Amino acid sequence: MSDERTQRRAQKIINSIPSIKSRIGSNEVRSSPQRSGHAFTEYGGEGNPITINSTWAEGVTDKRLQATLYHESMHVQQHEDGMTGQSLSPLREFHAHNRELRHAMKHNLYSHEDMVGKLKKINKYAGKVKTAFPHLSDNVERQLGRIRKGKKPAKHSVSYWTKRVDP
């Protein structure tokens, strides 16, 4: 994939969430200095919503970093759709990692090593979700089953999971 195409796709991700375009704040998704190809989000407190700087995608040419940007954009979407609170942390991560994997598979962004690492994270958070929310075990297993078969994870929305948290 050319750097230009990766750049366009990263910009498209940022443009897909309207509030990212309209809000620029101190809490930005940015490249992690400790680990190449990774990004992170610094969560804001109450009244200080998560933001992604609208110019952050400029210069994103690394495929893995572009996939991570998608993951972080899912956290922004979760925050905006009310999936907040410490108790939902495992579910937020499971959802974001699954959506990132789906995006990466669709656009062939991962090397074999990246894929192995992502599957470890998904399995880790799957276990945490099943422990915290036993009634979601079947939903989690269906996602894992799709991945084991080499299929993309289902494109579940934030509301899909939040509606199931309180059965």
NUNUGU-486447 format. One line per field, with one value per residue: residue number from 1; x, y, z of N, C-alpha, C, O in turn. Coordinates in pm, 1 decimal, decimal comma. Layout:
<marmars>
k = NUM/...
n_c1 = X/...
n_c2 = Y/...
n_c3 = Z/...
ca_c1 = X/...
ca_c2 = Y/...
ca_c3 = Z/...
c_c1 = X/...
c_c2 = Y/...
c_c3 = Z/...
o_c1 = X/...
o_c2 = Y/...
o_c3 = Z/...
</marmars>
This chain:
<marmars>
k = 1/2/3/4/5/6/7/8/9/10/11/12/13/14/15/16/17/18/19/20/21/22/23/24/25/26/27/28/29/30/31/32/33/34/35/36/37/38/39/40/41/42/43/44/45/46/47/48/49/50/51/52/53/54/55/56/57/58/59/60/61/62/63/64/65/66/67/68/69/70/71/72/73/74/75/76/77/78/79/80/81/82/83/84/85/86/87/88/89/90/91/92/93/94/95/96/97/98/99/100/101/102/103/104/105/106/107/108/109/110/111/112/113/114/115/116/117/118/119/120/121/122/123/124/125/126/127/128/129/130/131/132/133/134/135/136/137/138/139/140/141/142/143/144/145/146/147/148/149/150/151/152/153/154/155/156/157/158/159/160/161/162/163/164/165/166/167
n_c1 = 85,2/57,4/216,3/62,5/-198,2/-239,9/-228,9/-457,8/-656,9/-625,4/-698,5/-962,9/-1069,5/-1053,2/-1225,8/-1461,5/-1588,8/-1778,2/-1739,3/-1469,9/-1359,9/-1456,5/-1372,9/-1090,9/-862,0/-681,4/-645,4/-521,2/-496,8/-197,9/121,0/298,3/588,6/733,7/676,2/701,7/469,2/241,9/-33,2/-197,6/-462,6/-537,5/-753,0/-1011,5/-1135,7/-1453,1/-1664,6/-1460,8/-1420,0/-1295,0/-1073,2/-961,3/-702,7/-773,0/-586,6/-418,0/-386,2/-228,2/58,8/51,4/171,9/240,2/124,6/40,2/14,4/-190,8/-399,2/-415,3/-499,2/-760,0/-859,3/-836,2/-1012,7/-1247,1/-1269,9/-1325,8/-1575,6/-1715,8/-1709,8/-1860,7/-2104,3/-2186,4/-2068,1/-1920,5/-1729,3/-1557,1/-1624,6/-1700,4/-1470,4/-1326,1/-1504,2/-1512,0/-1248,8/-1241,1/-1434,2/-1320,6/-1074,2/-1167,2/-1301,4/-1086,5/-932,4/-1106,4/-1106,5/-833,9/-804,6/-970,6/-833,7/-583,4/-369,3/-203,7/94,5/203,8/301,8/187,0/-79,8/-84,6/-22,3/-245,4/-453,8/-390,3/-441,6/-717,3/-816,5/-736,8/-893,7/-1142,5/-1166,8/-1171,8/-1409,7/-1596,5/-1568,8/-1643,6/-1896,4/-2083,8/-2316,9/-2271,8/-2113,4/-2181,7/-2212,3/-1953,2/-1811,2/-1914,9/-1801,3/-1528,8/-1531,0/-1580,7/-1342,2/-1156,1/-1215,1/-1104,4/-1245,1/-1359,5/-1419,9/-1755,3/-1927,8/-2004,6/-2194,1/-2152,0/-2386,4/-2488,7/-2343,8/-2379,5/-2653,6/-2674,8/-2540,1/-2689,8/-2900,8
n_c2 = -117,0/216,7/504,8/730,7/630,2/507,6/732,1/871,1/692,4/698,2/963,2/946,2/783,6/954,9/1152,8/1015,0/1028,5/1273,0/1454,6/1445,7/1592,2/1843,8/1908,8/2006,7/1923,7/1892,5/1627,0/1400,6/1155,9/1003,7/916,4/660,8/709,8/505,1/266,5/178,1/224,8/224,3/375,2/591,8/684,3/952,4/965,1/1195,5/1365,4/1388,6/1602,9/1669,1/1568,7/1290,7/1353,2/1362,5/1505,0/1689,5/1712,2/1506,5/1278,2/1353,3/1265,3/1001,6/710,6/455,9/127,6/-27,3/162,6/307,4/124,4/115,2/373,0/350,2/181,6/352,6/551,3/413,2/405,8/673,6/689,7/509,7/648,3/874,5/755,7/676,9/457,1/426,3/436,7/252,7/-16,7/-109,9/-129,0/-374,2/-463,1/-244,3/-251,5/-509,5/-480,0/-265,6/-379,1/-591,5/-452,5/-312,8/-527,7/-627,4/-410,6/-404,4/-654,6/-621,9/-429,1/-535,4/-478,9/-586,0/-758,5/-1102,1/-1132,9/-911,5/-987,8/-1218,5/-1103,6/-934,7/-1120,8/-1243,4/-1032,8/-997,9/-1243,3/-1224,2/-1006,6/-1111,7/-1313,6/-1153,9/-1011,4/-1219,6/-1298,9/-1067,3/-1016,4/-1259,1/-1333,5/-1250,0/-1433,1/-1614,9/-1437,5/-1335,5/-1570,7/-1632,2/-1428,4/-1494,0/-1744,7/-1682,3/-1550,6/-1755,6/-1916,9/-1775,9/-1564,7/-1223,0/-1037,7/-983,0/-681,1/-525,6/-273,8/-3,3/18,4/-238,8/-388,8/-241,4/-259,3/-519,0/-542,2/-496,3/-732,7
n_c3 = 0,0/-85,6/61,6/28,8/-9,6/238,7/400,4/307,3/387,7/666,6/714,0/633,9/833,9/1055,7/963,2/970,9/1213,1/1319,7/1538,6/1583,8/1382,2/1446,4/1703,9/1877,9/2112,7/2425,8/2476,2/2282,8/2024,4/1964,2/1825,6/1989,6/2175,1/2287,8/2156,6/1834,2/1573,2/1725,9/1899,5/2133,7/2358,8/2563,6/2817,6/2891,5/3183,2/3358,5/3181,7/3017,5/2733,7/2535,2/2273,4/1935,5/1772,0/1487,4/1288,4/1321,6/1159,9/952,7/789,6/870,2/777,8/829,4/821,7/1041,9/1243,3/1132,8/1154,7/1430,1/1480,2/1391,3/1591,9/1816,2/1733,8/1761,5/2038,6/2087,9/1964,3/2128,4/2371,4/2303,6/2254,8/2500,6/2627,4/2887,4/3194,2/3446,5/3487,6/3240,0/3096,4/3007,3/2810,2/2634,9/2536,3/2418,7/2217,3/2066,2/1984,5/1828,6/1624,3/1518,7/1424,8/1228,0/1048,3/981,7/858,6/639,7/491,3/466,4/654,3/848,6/942,5/972,3/1233,0/1359,7/1347,2/1508,7/1757,8/1788,0/1804,9/2046,3/2223,5/2181,0/2271,9/2539,5/2633,9/2578,5/2767,9/2998,4/2958,1/2961,7/3225,6/3369,7/3264,8/3254,6/3118,5/2861,1/2740,8/2530,0/2313,2/2294,1/2238,8/1986,8/1832,1/1864,2/1744,3/1475,0/1414,7/1457,2/1242,1/1042,3/947,0/922,4/1222,6/1344,4/1264,5/1507,4/1669,9/1908,1/2053,8/2026,5/2211,5/2452,5/2495,4/2572,2/2807,6/3039,7/3099,6
ca_c1 = 0,0/140,0/202,7/-48,1/-324,9/-250,1/-260,8/-599,0/-741,6/-618,6/-780,6/-1102,7/-1109,2/-1076,1/-1344,5/-1581,4/-1653,0/-1790,5/-1686,8/-1323,6/-1329,3/-1497,1/-1313,1/-947,1/-837,6/-551,3/-636,3/-508,1/-435,6/-70,3/212,8/364,7/733,5/793,9/654,8/675,7/348,4/134,1/-86,0/-271,3/-557,2/-543,3/-893,2/-1043,3/-1225,0/-1590,0/-1668,6/-1343,9/-1432,0/-1181,9/-1068,6/-848,4/-669,8/-818,1/-473,2/-327,8/-362,6/-127,5/185,4/36,3/201,9/263,7/0,2/0,1/-29,7/-320,6/-495,5/-429,7/-582,7/-898,5/-889,9/-857,0/-1135,2/-1357,6/-1283,8/-1395,9/-1715,6/-1772,5/-1728,7/-1971,4/-2228,9/-2218,7/-2005,4/-1818,3/-1723,7/-1451,2/-1675,7/-1713,4/-1338,6/-1293,9/-1593,3/-1465,2/-1127,2/-1276,9/-1504,0/-1227,2/-977,2/-1237,0/-1325,5/-955,7/-896,4/-1191,9/-1054,9/-701,5/-822,3/-1032,5/-735,6/-455,7/-275,7/-121,0/187,3/168,5/333,1/83,6/-203,2/-68,8/-33,7/-383,6/-536,0/-363,1/-514,7/-860,7/-843,9/-721,0/-1011,9/-1259,3/-1172,8/-1213,0/-1551,8/-1675,1/-1565,0/-1720,1/-2033,5/-2103,3/-2428,9/-2225,2/-2020,4/-2219,9/-2181,8/-1807,5/-1769,2/-1949,0/-1697,3/-1404,8/-1550,8/-1560,9/-1199,4/-1086,6/-1240,6/-1036,8/-1337,0/-1353,6/-1517,7/-1878,2/-1916,0/-2100,2/-2192,3/-2143,4/-2517,9/-2505,5/-2288,4/-2437,7/-2789,0/-2662,9/-2474,0/-2797,1/-2997,9
ca_c2 = 0,0/336,5/597,1/821,9/559,8/492,0/865,7/898,7/607,4/752,3/1084,7/902,1/737,4/1073,8/1220,9/932,8/1065,2/1418,5/1535,6/1451,8/1704,0/1972,7/1935,2/1986,8/1944,8/1852,1/1481,1/1361,8/1028,4/1033,6/804,3/630,0/713,6/381,7/152,6/218,3/167,4/222,3/504,6/580,0/791,4/996,2/992,6/1315,4/1344,4/1433,4/1735,7/1686,4/1450,2/1242,9/1412,5/1330,1/1624,1/1667,7/1708,6/1400,9/1179,2/1399,8/1196,9/860,8/627,0/320,5/49,9/-69,3/282,4/342,0/32,9/158,2/492,7/302,2/133,7/468,8/619,6/337,0/451,2/801,9/657,6/449,8/756,2/958,4/678,7/647,9/335,3/479,6/375,6/153,5/-154,1/-148,2/-125,8/-493,1/-467,6/-141,4/-299,6/-623,0/-423,9/-187,8/-469,4/-664,3/-362,0/-287,4/-647,4/-629,7/-307,8/-446,9/-765,9/-566,7/-351,2/-606,1/-390,1/-655,6/-866,9/-1221,7/-1105,4/-820,3/-1065,7/-1303,5/-1015,4/-888,0/-1233,4/-1259,9/-927,9/-1026,5/-1354,5/-1172,7/-928,0/-1201,0/-1375,5/-1052,7/-981,7/-1334,5/-1297,3/-952,2/-1022,7/-1398,8/-1346,0/-1216,7/-1538,1/-1666,0/-1334,2/-1331,2/-1694,7/-1622,0/-1346,1/-1572,2/-1850,5/-1623,0/-1522,3/-1884,8/-1967,7/-1688,8/-1461,3/-1096,4/-1028,9/-912,1/-536,0/-486,1/-133,2/20,6/-10,7/-384,2/-437,1/-175,1/-312,8/-653,0/-537,0/-513,6/-821,1
ca_c3 = 0,0/-92,3/173,9/-1,8/17,5/383,7/451,2/276,0/471,9/802,7/716,1/623,3/967,3/1137,2/912,5/989,9/1338,9/1304,0/1648,3/1574,7/1293,7/1501,6/1834,5/1895,7/2254,5/2478,5/2476,9/2143,3/1991,2/1900,7/1816,5/2115,2/2158,7/2336,9/2067,1/1697,2/1515,3/1824,0/1941,3/2258,7/2387,9/2702,3/2843,6/2966,8/3296,3/3336,2/3122,9/2931,7/2648,3/2455,8/2140,1/1849,2/1696,4/1350,4/1196,3/1363,2/1054,8/858,3/807,6/907,7/661,9/877,1/817,4/1175,5/1312,6/1075,9/1216,6/1568,5/1475,1/1383,9/1727,0/1902,8/1691,7/1820,4/2177,0/2082,9/1934,8/2249,6/2468,2/2257,4/2261,1/2639,5/2679,8/2976,9/3326,8/3465,3/3478,7/3098,9/3033,8/2926,9/2694,4/2541,4/2469,6/2333,2/2101,6/1984,5/1921,8/1723,1/1511,9/1457,9/1348,6/1109,6/958,2/935,0/764,6/518,8/415,6/467,2/723,0/946,6/912,4/1049,5/1373,2/1409,6/1361,4/1627,2/1873,5/1800,4/1850,4/2189,8/2294,9/2172,2/2364,0/2675,9/2669,8/2574,5/2900,4/3096,0/2935,5/3009,2/3371,9/3419,1/3213,3/3213,4/3024,9/2726,3/2696,7/2397,7/2214,6/2281,5/2171,7/1843,6/1771,1/1860,5/1645,4/1341,9/1398,4/1444,5/1107,0/946,9/900,4/995,0/1331,8/1309,7/1281,8/1610,0/1710,9/2052,2/2113,1/2031,3/2338,2/2569,7/2517,0/2629,6/2938,3/3138,3/3032,4
c_c1 = 89,4/116,5/84,6/-183,4/-345,5/-289,1/-408,0/-691,0/-741,5/-704,6/-928,7/-1154,4/-1140,3/-1203,2/-1472,3/-1654,3/-1659,1/-1726,8/-1534,8/-1284,5/-1354,9/-1430,0/-1163,5/-918,9/-702,4/-534,6/-636,6/-459,3/-306,0/19,3/284,4/515,6/800,6/784,4/616,8/549,2/232,2/88,3/-159,1/-365,3/-544,2/-687,0/-909,0/-1133,1/-1365,8/-1587,2/-1550,7/-1338,5/-1303,9/-1186,3/-951,3/-822,6/-699,9/-704,0/-379,5/-293,4/-258,8/4,3/173,5/58,7/226,2/131,2/-50,2/-51,1/-166,9/-429,1/-520,7/-512,6/-730,2/-944,1/-921,8/-981,7/-1258,1/-1378,1/-1355,1/-1544,5/-1784,0/-1803,5/-1850,3/-2105,3/-2261,0/-2161,1/-1888,2/-1823,9/-1621,9/-1501,3/-1686,9/-1579,3/-1305,4/-1378,4/-1552,3/-1343,8/-1157,3/-1341,8/-1406,1/-1124,6/-1042,3/-1260,5/-1194,5/-913,6/-976,8/-1138,5/-920,6/-711,7/-878,6/-928,6/-595,6/-344,2/-175,8/-24,2/141,2/190,5/229,5/-45,7/-197,5/-85,2/-176,1/-473,6/-513,9/-441,1/-664,7/-897,4/-834,3/-847,0/-1139,7/-1277,0/-1220,1/-1360,9/-1637,4/-1676,9/-1654,4/-1868,0/-2062,2/-2216,1/-2390,6/-2133,0/-2053,6/-2186,5/-2031,5/-1758,5/-1803,0/-1844,5/-1567,3/-1414,2/-1529,9/-1411,7/-1122,0/-1103,1/-1173,5/-1126,6/-1314,9/-1453,2/-1641,5/-1861,7/-2020,7/-2082,1/-2174,2/-2275,2/-2545,3/-2459,7/-2355,2/-2579,4/-2784,5/-2596,3/-2575,3/-2906,2/-3139,9
c_c2 = 122,9/423,7/690,3/756,5/540,8/624,5/898,6/818,1/657,2/877,7/1048,8/853,2/857,5/1145,3/1143,3/964,7/1217,5/1499,6/1542,5/1571,0/1838,0/2007,0/1911,3/2018,7/1893,9/1701,1/1431,4/1218,7/1062,9/910,8/785,4/631,0/582,8/268,3/202,3/150,7/159,4/364,7/484,6/698,6/826,3/1037,4/1119,5/1280,1/1388,5/1576,6/1764,9/1566,5/1415,9/1313,7/1354,7/1455,2/1599,0/1665,3/1592,1/1304,2/1225,2/1330,0/1052,7/776,6/482,2/244,5/15,5/49,4/325,4/251,7/73,4/285,5/452,9/255,5/252,4/546,5/545,7/378,6/587,0/777,6/598,7/557,8/840,1/886,5/630,7/519,7/378,4/407,2/263,9/11,2/-202,1/-154,1/-251,9/-501,9/-364,2/-190,8/-416,0/-572,7/-350,9/-277,4/-550,0/-576,7/-327,8/-406,0/-655,0/-532,1/-350,4/-561,2/-715,0/-498,6/-412,0/-522,3/-462,1/-754,0/-987,8/-1197,7/-1012,3/-896,2/-1153,4/-1219,8/-967,9/-999,4/-1260,7/-1157,1/-955,5/-1138,8/-1309,7/-1097,2/-1010,3/-1267,1/-1277,9/-1018,0/-1095,4/-1341,8/-1186,1/-958,9/-1164,3/-1417,6/-1307,6/-1324,4/-1591,2/-1565,7/-1328,1/-1454,3/-1692,8/-1538,8/-1425,5/-1683,9/-1800,5/-1602,5/-1652,8/-1944,1/-1881,9/-1581,6/-1333,5/-1100,7/-953,4/-763,9/-487,3/-338,7/-123,7/-18,9/-160,8/-436,4/-372,0/-224,0/-448,0/-654,2/-559,6/-599,3/-797,8
c_c3 = 0,0/30,2/153,0/27,0/167,3/446,9/426,9/365,8/616,5/814,3/709,8/758,8/1055,7/1092,7/938,8/1119,7/1342,5/1415,8/1647,1/1488,9/1361,3/1634,1/1829,5/2041,3/2296,5/2478,5/2333,1/2132,7/1920,2/1904,6/1949,0/2095,7/2201,2/2235,0/1928,3/1645,9/1611,8/1852,6/2071,9/2272,6/2534,5/2728,2/2924,8/3083,6/3260,9/3283,6/3032,9/2837,8/2573,1/2321,4/2063,8/1768,2/1549,0/1249,8/1225,6/1251,2/953,6/888,2/852,2/783,0/701,1/883,5/956,6/1257,3/1261,8/1133,6/1361,3/1577,2/1468,4/1522,1/1819,0/1862,9/1743,9/1965,9/2183,2/2058,8/2058,2/2352,7/2430,2/2265,9/2402,4/2696,5/2767,2/3110,7/3332,3/3446,2/3334,5/3026,3/2953,2/2799,5/2590,2/2464,4/2375,4/2204,5/2009,4/1915,0/1809,5/1601,2/1441,0/1371,9/1219,8/1004,1/898,2/834,3/632,0/430,3/416,6/531,7/812,3/883,8/994,0/1198,9/1436,2/1437,3/1486,5/1754,4/1895,9/1851,1/1998,9/2270,9/2294,0/2267,6/2509,9/2718,9/2662,4/2710,6/3006,7/3081,7/2988,9/3161,8/3427,2/3381,3/3163,7/3111,9/2881,4/2668,0/2558,0/2287,7/2187,4/2205,6/2022,8/1769,9/1756,7/1756,9/1503,9/1315,0/1379,2/1305,3/999,9/888,7/980,6/1110,2/1284,2/1342,7/1381,8/1645,5/1862,3/2117,1/2119,1/2167,0/2458,3/2598,0/2586,9/2767,8/3049,4/3076,4/3080,3
o_c1 = 185,4/11,3/14,5/-272,9/-457,1/-373,0/-475,7/-791,7/-845,9/-775,3/-1011,0/-1269,5/-1243,4/-1279,9/-1581,2/-1771,6/-1557,8/-1666,3/-1476,7/-1188,5/-1283,2/-1429,9/-1116,9/-948,8/-619,4/-422,0/-742,0/-389,8/-305,2/-5,4/325,9/566,4/911,2/873,6/510,7/525,7/132,6/162,2/-179,9/-348,8/-540,2/-737,0/-830,2/-1199,2/-1394,0/-1514,9/-1541,0/-1261,0/-1217,4/-1293,4/-855,0/-913,3/-656,7/-723,0/-274,3/-181,7/-207,1/54,5/275,5/-25,9/232,2/35,6/-169,2/-148,6/-249,6/-540,3/-633,8/-588,4/-814,8/-1055,4/-1022,1/-1049,8/-1361,8/-1491,9/-1435,1/-1629,3/-1897,8/-1910,4/-1933,0/-2208,9/-2353,6/-2201,9/-1772,2/-1913,5/-1602,7/-1428,5/-1683,3/-1575,6/-1260,1/-1329,6/-1556,9/-1335,7/-1104,7/-1307,6/-1408,1/-1091,3/-979,6/-1241,8/-1191,0/-865,1/-921,9/-1126,8/-897,2/-637,0/-838,2/-934,9/-499,8/-239,5/-73,1/-55,6/49,7/108,1/189,2/-112,7/-294,9/-154,1/-222,6/-561,8/-607,7/-499,6/-731,6/-998,8/-913,9/-900,3/-1235,8/-1388,3/-1298,6/-1429,9/-1739,2/-1775,6/-1731,6/-1954,2/-2064,7/-2210,5/-2468,9/-2080,6/-1963,6/-2138,1/-1988,3/-1673,3/-1727,6/-1803,6/-1503,9/-1315,9/-1468,4/-1361,9/-1032,7/-1014,2/-1184,2/-1089,5/-1259,7/-1559,8/-1633,1/-1791,1/-2114,1/-1970,5/-2180,6/-2276,5/-2617,8/-2527,7/-2384,8/-2620,5/-2880,4/-2596,8/-2548,7/-2994,7/-3232,5
o_c2 = 131,3/417,4/724,9/820,7/556,4/628,5/948,8/869,5/658,1/896,0/1114,3/878,6/860,4/1193,2/1199,9/930,3/1283,6/1603,5/1635,4/1641,9/1934,9/2123,6/1807,6/2128,6/1856,8/1651,5/1421,9/1167,9/1142,8/815,1/882,1/560,3/552,4/183,8/261,8/32,8/93,4/461,1/371,4/800,6/737,7/1132,7/1147,6/1176,2/1421,8/1661,3/1874,3/1473,4/1500,6/1331,2/1304,7/1506,0/1498,4/1620,6/1579,3/1252,7/1144,1/1336,0/986,3/772,2/394,9/292,5/27,9/37,1/374,2/298,1/66,9/303,5/515,1/286,6/251,6/602,1/607,5/385,9/611,6/837,7/634,2/558,1/872,7/950,7/551,8/477,4/368,5/326,5/190,1/-73,2/-322,5/-181,5/-239,3/-543,3/-392,0/-174,7/-420,7/-618,2/-371,7/-254,2/-574,2/-620,9/-315,3/-388,3/-685,6/-566,4/-334,1/-565,1/-760,6/-509,2/-348,1/-498,5/-404,6/-822,8/-976,5/-1237,1/-1031,3/-872,3/-1161,5/-1260,9/-961,5/-974,1/-1297,1/-1189,7/-938,2/-1130,5/-1352,0/-1121,1/-981,0/-1275,6/-1313,6/-997,5/-1071,6/-1386,1/-1208,5/-913,0/-1187,6/-1508,2/-1330,4/-1308,1/-1610,9/-1604,0/-1316,9/-1442,8/-1746,3/-1573,5/-1424,6/-1714,1/-1868,6/-1633,1/-1660,3/-2013,8/-1911,1/-1514,7/-1335,4/-1161,0/-869,8/-727,0/-416,1/-286,9/-223,7/-82,1/-206,2/-517,6/-440,1/-229,2/-486,9/-756,5/-634,5/-547,3/-864,0
o_c3 = 76,7/94,0/248,1/82,0/217,1/536,9/516,7/414,4/681,7/913,4/773,7/794,4/1122,9/1176,3/929,9/1133,9/1365,5/1389,6/1703,3/1519,0/1336,4/1673,6/1782,3/2088,1/2213,6/2480,6/2270,1/2220,6/1826,6/1978,1/2012,9/2008,7/2156,5/2227,4/1909,6/1672,7/1582,2/1832,2/2115,4/2205,7/2619,8/2668,4/3015,1/3082,7/3145,8/3336,2/2977,3/2859,9/2551,0/2263,4/2122,0/1702,3/1492,7/1136,7/1163,0/1247,4/876,7/1000,4/870,7/693,7/614,6/944,4/985,4/1331,5/1338,9/1158,9/1409,4/1672,5/1532,6/1564,5/1890,4/1949,1/1768,2/2012,2/2273,5/2124,8/2088,9/2413,6/2515,4/2282,6/2421,2/2804,7/2727,2/3135,6/3235,7/3394,0/3309,2/2906,4/2839,5/2694,4/2470,3/2342,6/2264,1/2095,4/1888,1/1798,8/1706,4/1487,8/1318,6/1260,1/1114,0/886,4/778,5/736,5/525,0/307,8/373,0/471,5/848,2/786,6/1075,5/1281,4/1550,9/1537,8/1561,3/1847,7/2009,7/1933,1/2069,9/2374,2/2395,9/2336,9/2593,7/2827,3/2733,5/2762,4/3094,6/3181,6/3053,9/3220,7/3520,5/3456,2/3042,8/3028,8/2789,2/2557,8/2476,3/2181,1/2072,7/2117,4/1941,5/1659,1/1651,2/1689,2/1421,9/1206,6/1294,9/1256,3/880,8/792,2/1090,6/1097,3/1194,3/1436,5/1345,0/1650,4/1933,8/2222,7/2207,6/2229,7/2556,5/2714,0/2653,6/2836,3/3143,4/3008,5/3033,5
</marmars>
